[in-house]
Amino acid sequence: MSQVKTQQMGRLLAAGSKDLIDEVVDALAELNALHIIEYDGTDEGFNLGTPKEEAEEVGKRLSKLRSAASLVDVSGPKKPVSAKKIRSELENNLSEAVEHLLEKSTRLDSVENSLSSLEEEAAVLELISSIDLDVELLSGYSELSSFVGTVNDLEMAKEITPNSLFFSGVSKKTKVIAVFVKNSDSNDTQSQLNASGFQAINLPENGNGSSHILLSDVRESISALSKEKSSISEEIDNWTNEFGESLVCGLELLEREHDILTAPVKIAVSEHAFFIDGWIEMSRSEEVKSALSKSCLYTEVSPFVLKAGGGGHGHSDHAHHQEMPPISYQNRQVSKPMELLTDAVGRPAYGRIDPTLFMFVTYPIFFGMMLGDMAYGLVTMSLGALVMSRAGSNEMMNLGGKFLVYIGLGTLGFGYIYAEFAGWEILPHHGHNPAENLAFLYPFELDHGHAWAAHLPFGIELAFPFHRVTPTSDYGNLEHLIVLTIYLGFLHIIFGRIIGFRDVLFYGTDHGHVGLLAAFFEHGVWILLLIGGFMFSYGYLGPDEAEYMMQPGAIVALTAVVLLMWTLYNYHGIPLAISLLLAPIEAIGMMPSVISYVRLFAVGIVGVKIAETGNMLWDPMKDAISDDPLFVPVFFVGWLAVQFFAWGLGVFSPNIHAARLHFVEWMRQYYDSSGEAFEPFGFRSHHVEVE
């Protein structure tokens, strides 16, 4: 089946005796092929199934393991472990170890709370100890009001409380006072103290005796609790090292069992029978029917047929009249990492083109055009290889590593085309640099740094090597790259519109329009607009001999705008008056989409200039070897730091811009991301082998 479409799906209906429901669930779990549609309880005579008796006990054990996993930072083993081994650990030492961990965690929380309270109390005692009054003397009077706190200005505080008992002290430059006045003077004193920046201190409850002694006792308690905290934390770390992998595996195994035990609640059952409803990949229909034949009296698989004009929306579109199947990608190997990009946007609606394979080609090209440096390409590929080597059974991590290898390969390839290494030109137009030692990679006769150059129609200039950082006035290709990026944007967007044309031709739009005429007005008009706009622009901006293209280009573009008015009115239901105003605005809005691809030039040039800044340290470092060797490490570390910064920024920034060009400029031309992910019920092995 074509790799540019998702898998064909079918609807499975299966029914059988209620006594065999456990066998059916086990068979489906082993198949891992059915996306179950949960029964909603609307059919007369049928109810939701009930989970098995063991589900409650497994659920409790699973809850404890999840609690334990939330307390520690654990990762699974690199290679899958046998289920028998993990089940044995669950029955023996792992369960006890989890109980022990939960107890230690509870005690650690208690210790941390106590420490927090004691530290607050110590801070208060440290302040009031500077007053040199016993704690019980600071409050608790019936005829006097007391004010204990800090102030900004001691002298001002003394002046505003002349008819009072006044005590003061200084603790680490913080001014502390204790003022005692008659109750009748309390309000006035409070107001006057506030004016001097008075901040009250919360005195320790039930405190008696010298604040110095109390402070000493609190500090001893803090010391003891701190040691206990460190001891518990060390125990938890040791626990993690000993049982971490077993915890991850135990969680996976229990989650599998819990899914199996609770699966009946998704199935419709009557007094004597059951029926199951769901989606399967048609490529596995015979396998599924064969596996269910022993436990089901009736099994039917109907290939899903999308009604033309349905718009292809997923389950999220509740207004849609046709229930849509979930989306399952084609079985891929090489291009599978690019599914990460497609999933980031959302899976395509059923029947629509899957952009994954196209992005497998264009994404590394766009990324490579921007970063385009052999040294950075090698580093990126090495990072990807490192991630893959550490991935173990983590599929997501493995795919991420492959993704890094792909964009690194694009960077390496364009680095060779650009003849750039670590920000230097391997074939410089002026001066010399260390990268010239790699000139043997270009065993050609060079004319002004080029092995060949091609002058193509429409002002397209190609060359090898392609010197993107050198202006054409110096026999470089800087301006040529700007033109190429605009042409690339023009072609990329037209390609998106062609995909959209195909989708509407066969499957229609959200508004129910389908067929050649609908495809023309929804996408063909935009293609005409792009072509007409290109002809006019090239005739206006290009050489004199291309001036003849202006008039026909303007006619085509204006015709497209008029047709776009009809598209908005007839196919999108926008009132005619608004359509007449909106169409020209929409048409003009296509121009920035095309020009947006100039970022393929601009982002790369910025990266090169950053690397060039670091490379300015190279010559001083060479001079320092003979003049002052002590500065050599300084210059080298500085140069290396700038290089890693340029590479890090180069990996981050081009990814953002490459993603934008695909997700925004390209996909919005045609893409419907309403597809629901295909999530089959069953065993999925990450760290534990399937039994």
Steps between C-alpha positions, in 0.01 A plus 500: 500500500613851427713659769333839442168376639409361839389140539158389384276434798207268554218472753497181706184363657533183704250317719494184705402328822551701816680204657785548249552872549825441693643295213408775254668767710816289530504440124458871424770594748743261334408625152543868590294581191157633603425865579197438723200728473376511857137400538279794598214297649232621258385164356205335669581170662873569526701649784863577573708201600647465847869474581643177638516447875879528503483852349451666839804331656719569195375858500613548862845357427525713188407812697780431750756451223387820331537685830849359536589594142391859568750522787815390317666569167521158336557360153447155358762247394665531160388150401155345557467280808295181517151538646555193718794666676306823565196311625723314743645827627150645543400204712812520715746779575369778273168538682676519836753744357221726371334500845836590654548783248154643569569492876834674453337759275232571760766542768704723268198726445449522877867583559498768231187660646655496848821650366310775328316589822814485712696716258227763518504477881882528506484814285255659747701395806817637344332840464349522848815365666660836421252667744621283789157442655348162586246394241204485744561865594434623148122447508205384708425815709148608594571869563775549241521469125826372355652563158790276398647534152754662270536865399701696249603779742560434871530870598167583336338207681633626837370854441143393420472280811621725790241376753579130463737224590736480206754221430711467187772292342670428167517157341713479184434868418126454560364740765266333749279672762261401776263777614255477790226763544173540684204350322351847460806608295505189284334639185706820491823306557414254224441783250821679593707181484362415156630838382851393600484181293398270783451131404358277774666169590289190562619387841545126575192345657536376860860624508662529842846588618800656336478547125871407479437160658188443292695591186772253593244224549331575169831494317580160653162370379567643152838330492354164601214524249740608224710191562187285493389666179837431337488140621149444362591668168804274472284196574255605227787548253631154586148364461476659156827343389394158629132487407454777240501278192284239672248773592470613137458141381252421777292803407491392135397145587229606745363758255472225240317273742273782616408584139409137439300465820303822442453453123145358536372843605557611138295210359124467466355196679154356543390214725653240271704679231749775423590709198816697425527797268822658379744589225779288353755537223369318195843351443443293818132418454550131417740459793248657738205297375700178524608577858142578609338206324541268801331732750251694283191366330486795262785710360467757221751750363370772267752718315430864576379698201534876530203687359615759248438852621522395862804712571692219665464616859584281796297421808559846639259646247168419664301675230628260236243252371749217439690336784864496401761236580820571691818557302774237481824585323648271239764260627818699454863454586719772350252788504332408831679774705313761296175374651609704803447813289163385368380413850609845620240652265244223516441194286343553158128448453409162358561466128718811484866512404742419782780761489750282689683364194524847341644648819754217507642661184436871548559547874869394498548706181356815658693443821821428309461811287492711816769337716707368209838434660694172488633532856156572646350220292747251642434619856122477449526150356724397790245632749229304321710182512560557872127542568426181305764307694344611830140443387480130583134400469378862502355533149441876527861561597620274219291689244631831636856377453428398140341839439821670615701275269279596204524875552872460573539319169322790325734743677806298397382480138435871467820573690684317222306691235574830676861392570470608864654350812455649849411839353801512266489475124711208384567688176525861625491791262728706723760414764571159648352281773547150648209355300703536181663171599174333391538626142591143398126424523459707183737337247379715213636775286355814655415826330450774763421229755251311279539158339200580279226757469166489318294794379140381480181675388320748724824624653583173674871466567646173622862429584723253678631583752222748572654787700197628689686750720687673217325763286481455123726802453775285652411189295276364775134393506342695785240676284439182301396321821240767576341445158513121541321513836215703350465253214509213747219662699300550180534132405442370854175692539378399154576138592284540810217637287533206259460261794195696610363484144526120509332477841202713398473323164453161667374574851362852504507790742365569847204670335400192300636608158676231299622442145707674236315832513527521880868405485564772244332774701645385835859448381535547125418871533789542745734319262396742225557791737850378583592445137356835392670677789832339409470598133418860589776525762766351273394721212518806725818419692683280249703584190358715222435201275257364764284813502251334269389277792358791699173544314396133473613446859285790620201367304538150648543637855202737476286222353599281792396774745157524333463121515607511865210738569266234363675230706446691822137576414388167355724246673554660840165673548649847553264784401574641154583852619755365747639257242567789260714669767655188652621333179762767412623498861530119495680515166754754622549285810651229282802720425643499856457123509734465203742766623507326839726236345779759481564397862680198348766752400481748787510256793800323352695821440447611861638166620805533280572852629482377861752226419719751317506716814641208696748423225650847548667350810695253288775732377564653846524145633764411239697813586477417871673166442828681445437826689312395814413127520298550820224671297465210256254303718297818559468570127426133424229471765349827376504378140351163599227671708392717207502196270275302732274802543477538121426127464242498781326804358534343156318186608229690689422792268494320161273235651252770600508659156491170309201397712328832431548468124345155508230540764387853412596602147465157336244302699246779528465482121333159523534316830215372714641386835176362646610136494480303824800279583448125465545350848449124493409315816761250610850429616763757409845400614733776612704343779324168564473221247152396392409160640 
